[in-house]
C-alpha cells in the first residue's frame, strides 16, 4: 500500500486471489473489506452457495460464530507489525 489510501495494484491482486478461490471451488463466494486512512473498498465475488443461484453481495450476511478469533488475531498482528501494539502490552 502506498503512503496514503489504498494501492490499486494490491487491490487488483486481492481480486485475483479471491477469484482464484472461487474458480477452484474452495468457496462459493467471498466478500472482502479493506480500509486504510479513511478510504474503504468492499468487494464481492461468486455465489452465496455452491448450489445456489444468488450472487454474493457486499451486504450479504454471514453466520460466522467463533471464526472471529482468527480475524481478531490477524488484526492484532497487523498492529504489531505497525508498531501500534506489542504482544507484551498489559491488557488493562
Secondary structure, 3 states (H helix, E strand, C coil): CCCCCCCHHHHHHHHHHHHHHHHHCCCCEEEEEEEECCEEEEEEEEECCCCCCCECCCCCCCCCHHHHHHHHHHHHHHHHHCCCCCCCCCCC
